[in-house]
Amino acid sequence: MADAVHIPDEAETRARWGNFAWTADNAEQARKVIARYPAGRQQSAVMPLLDLAQRQVGEETQTQGWLPVPVMEYIADQLEMPYMRVYEVATFYTMYNLAPVGRYHVQVCGTTPCMLRGSDDVFSACKNKGLVKGGTTPDGLFTLTEVECLGACANAPMVQINDDNYEDLTYDSMSAILDDLAAGKQPRIGPQIDRQTSCPEGGPTTLREMVSENHDYRGEW
């Protein structure tokens, strides 16, 4: 893919990450994760350990994190499984980054529901803020990736930025989110319009009397 992120040179990667090891806290967390599975089934811990490793790399690099090959090899050794099995998992899920990303990994859903609801406007907002698909901005803040369905179709169009979803987007609201992040502010997470999660915009459309007696449409009892 032309917009795929650039995977660093292997020699550079091994020089930087060849001695990867868990921090004390993460080693304890890894032990707890592995202990969830029966004897002989420890390989089932591969996904949470990949996530844990990506977060540790992110903390060390002040980014959203990624999975260098030596880090995946480290996990394979710990779980006593072939490296390729770990690599297969890491390449299947877009939650794992195989190349360095910025502090904020902007993953824009381009699947049909989001496309029909305006994902092109979301991409335009990103482009006009200097984001390019598959690239990281010169200041290291943003990496832009187009991904497949992220499961918030009722709130399309949407993006996932690191661990948070931003939904019901327009060109203006996406621009404002990027401005807030660049300024070190936390944007409002979730829908960017007047609704709770994926409830109808403007509040309930049925059982209004029952709802008004117990709580408002934002779920405040």
C-alpha positions as CSV (number, residue, x, y, z in Angstrom):
1,M,0.0,0.0,0.0
2,A,1.3,3.4,-0.9
3,D,0.1,4.9,2.4
4,A,1.7,2.1,4.5
5,V,3.9,3.3,7.3
6,H,7.7,3.0,6.9
7,I,9.2,0.1,8.8
8,P,12.7,1.1,10.1
9,D,15.9,-0.6,9.0
10,E,16.4,-3.9,10.8
11,A,19.9,-3.1,12.0
12,E,18.7,0.2,13.5
13,T,15.8,-1.5,15.1
14,R,17.9,-4.2,16.7
15,A,20.5,-1.7,17.9
16,R,17.7,0.2,19.7
17,W,15.4,-2.6,20.9
18,G,17.6,-5.7,20.9
19,N,17.9,-5.6,24.7
20,F,14.2,-5.0,25.4
21,A,12.9,-6.3,28.7
22,W,9.9,-5.7,30.8
23,T,10.0,-3.0,33.4
24,A,9.5,-4.3,36.9
25,D,5.8,-3.3,36.9
26,N,5.2,-4.8,33.5
27,A,7.0,-8.0,34.4
28,E,4.6,-8.4,37.2
29,Q,1.6,-7.6,35.0
30,A,2.9,-10.1,32.4
31,R,3.1,-12.7,35.1
32,K,-0.5,-12.1,36.1
33,V,-1.7,-12.2,32.5
34,I,0.0,-15.5,31.8
35,A,-1.3,-17.0,35.0
36,R,-4.9,-16.6,33.7
37,Y,-4.4,-19.5,31.3
38,P,-4.1,-23.2,32.1
39,A,-0.7,-24.9,32.0
40,G,0.3,-25.5,28.4
41,R,-2.0,-22.8,27.2
42,Q,0.2,-19.8,28.0
43,Q,0.4,-18.9,24.3
44,S,-3.1,-17.5,24.6
45,A,-1.6,-14.6,26.5
46,V,0.0,-13.3,23.3
47,M,-2.5,-10.5,22.6
48,P,-2.4,-8.8,26.0
49,L,1.4,-9.2,26.1
50,L,1.7,-7.5,22.7
51,D,-0.5,-4.7,24.0
52,L,1.5,-4.4,27.1
53,A,4.8,-4.3,25.2
54,Q,3.5,-1.7,22.8
55,R,2.5,0.5,25.7
56,Q,5.9,0.1,27.3
57,V,7.6,1.1,24.0
58,G,5.2,4.1,23.9
59,E,6.2,5.2,27.3
60,E,9.8,5.0,26.4
61,T,9.4,7.0,23.2
62,Q,6.6,9.3,24.3
63,T,4.4,8.0,21.5
64,Q,1.4,5.7,21.1
65,G,3.9,2.9,20.8
66,W,4.8,0.2,18.3
67,L,6.2,-3.4,18.2
68,P,9.8,-3.7,16.9
69,V,10.8,-7.2,15.8
70,P,13.1,-7.8,18.8
71,V,10.1,-7.0,21.1
72,M,7.9,-9.5,19.4
73,E,10.8,-12.0,19.6
74,Y,11.0,-11.3,23.4
75,I,7.3,-12.2,23.8
76,A,7.7,-15.3,21.7
77,D,10.5,-16.5,23.9
78,Q,8.6,-15.8,27.1
79,L,5.6,-17.7,25.8
80,E,7.7,-20.5,24.2
81,M,6.1,-20.1,20.8
82,P,7.5,-19.5,17.3
83,Y,8.2,-15.9,16.5
84,M,6.1,-16.2,13.3
85,R,3.0,-17.1,15.4
86,V,3.4,-13.8,17.3
87,Y,4.0,-11.9,14.1
88,E,0.9,-13.4,12.6
89,V,-1.2,-12.0,15.4
90,A,0.5,-8.6,15.3
91,T,-0.1,-8.2,11.6
92,F,-3.7,-9.3,11.7
93,Y,-5.0,-6.6,14.1
94,T,-4.7,-2.9,13.5
95,M,-4.5,-2.2,17.2
96,Y,-0.8,-3.3,16.9
97,N,1.6,-0.9,15.2
98,L,4.4,-2.5,13.2
99,A,6.3,0.8,12.7
100,P,6.8,3.9,14.8
101,V,3.9,6.3,15.2
102,G,3.4,9.7,16.7
103,R,2.1,10.6,20.1
104,Y,-1.4,10.5,18.7
105,H,-2.3,7.7,16.3
106,V,-5.3,9.0,14.3
107,Q,-7.1,6.0,12.9
108,V,-9.9,7.1,10.5
109,C,-12.5,4.6,9.6
110,G,-13.0,4.5,5.9
111,T,-15.5,1.7,5.7
112,T,-18.9,2.1,4.0
113,P,-21.0,3.5,6.9
114,C,-18.4,6.1,7.7
115,M,-17.8,6.9,4.1
116,L,-21.5,7.5,3.5
117,R,-21.7,9.7,6.6
118,G,-18.7,11.9,5.7
119,S,-15.3,10.3,6.4
120,D,-14.0,12.2,3.4
121,D,-14.6,15.4,5.4
122,V,-12.7,13.9,8.3
123,F,-9.8,13.1,6.0
124,S,-9.9,16.6,4.6
125,A,-9.7,18.1,8.1
126,C,-6.6,15.9,8.8
127,K,-5.0,16.8,5.5
128,N,-5.5,20.5,6.1
129,K,-3.8,20.1,9.5
130,G,-0.7,18.6,7.8
131,L,-1.5,14.9,8.3
132,V,-0.8,12.5,5.5
133,K,-2.0,8.9,5.4
134,G,0.8,6.5,6.4
135,G,3.0,9.4,7.6
136,T,3.9,11.2,10.9
137,T,3.9,14.9,11.1
138,P,7.3,16.6,11.4
139,D,6.7,17.5,15.0
140,G,6.1,13.8,15.9
141,L,2.6,14.5,17.2
142,F,0.3,12.8,14.7
143,T,0.3,9.6,12.6
144,L,-2.7,9.2,10.2
145,T,-3.9,5.7,9.2
146,E,-7.0,4.6,7.4
147,V,-8.5,1.5,9.0
148,E,-11.5,-0.8,8.5
149,C,-14.6,-0.8,10.6
150,L,-14.1,0.1,14.2
151,G,-17.5,-0.9,15.3
152,A,-19.2,2.5,15.9
153,C,-21.3,2.5,12.7
154,A,-24.3,4.1,14.4
155,N,-22.1,7.1,15.2
156,A,-20.4,7.4,11.8
157,P,-18.1,9.0,10.8
158,M,-15.6,8.3,13.6
159,V,-11.9,8.0,14.4
160,Q,-9.9,6.2,17.1
161,I,-7.1,8.2,18.5
162,N,-4.9,6.1,20.8
163,D,-7.4,4.5,23.2
164,D,-10.3,6.9,22.6
165,N,-13.1,7.1,20.0
166,Y,-14.4,10.4,18.6
167,E,-17.7,10.0,16.8
168,D,-20.4,11.9,14.9
169,L,-17.7,13.9,13.3
170,T,-17.7,16.8,10.9
171,Y,-14.9,18.7,9.2
172,D,-15.1,21.4,11.9
173,S,-15.3,19.0,14.9
174,M,-12.4,16.9,13.6
175,S,-10.3,20.1,13.1
176,A,-11.1,21.1,16.7
177,I,-10.1,17.8,18.1
178,L,-6.7,18.0,16.3
179,D,-6.2,21.5,17.6
180,D,-6.9,20.5,21.1
181,L,-4.5,17.6,21.0
182,A,-1.8,19.8,19.5
183,A,-2.3,22.3,22.3
184,G,-2.1,19.6,25.0
185,K,-5.8,19.6,25.8
186,Q,-8.1,16.6,26.1
187,P,-11.0,16.8,23.6
188,R,-14.4,15.6,24.5
189,I,-14.4,11.8,24.0
190,G,-17.2,10.0,22.2
191,P,-20.0,11.7,20.2
192,Q,-19.4,15.2,19.2
193,I,-23.1,16.0,19.0
194,D,-25.8,16.1,21.6
195,R,-26.4,12.5,22.4
196,Q,-25.3,9.8,24.9
197,T,-23.2,7.0,23.4
198,S,-25.2,5.7,20.5
199,C,-28.6,6.9,21.7
200,P,-30.8,9.0,19.4
201,E,-29.7,12.6,18.9
202,G,-31.6,14.9,21.2
203,G,-32.6,12.3,23.7
204,P,-35.0,9.3,23.8
205,T,-37.7,8.9,21.2
206,T,-39.8,6.3,23.1
207,L,-40.9,5.9,26.7
208,R,-40.3,9.6,27.3
209,E,-42.6,9.7,30.4
210,M,-40.8,6.9,32.1
211,V,-37.4,8.4,31.3
212,S,-38.3,11.8,32.6
213,E,-39.5,10.4,35.9
214,N,-36.2,8.6,36.6
215,H,-33.3,10.4,34.8
216,D,-32.5,12.7,32.0
217,Y,-31.4,11.3,28.6
218,R,-27.7,11.6,29.5
219,G,-28.2,8.8,32.1
220,E,-28.0,11.0,35.2
221,W,-30.1,9.5,37.9
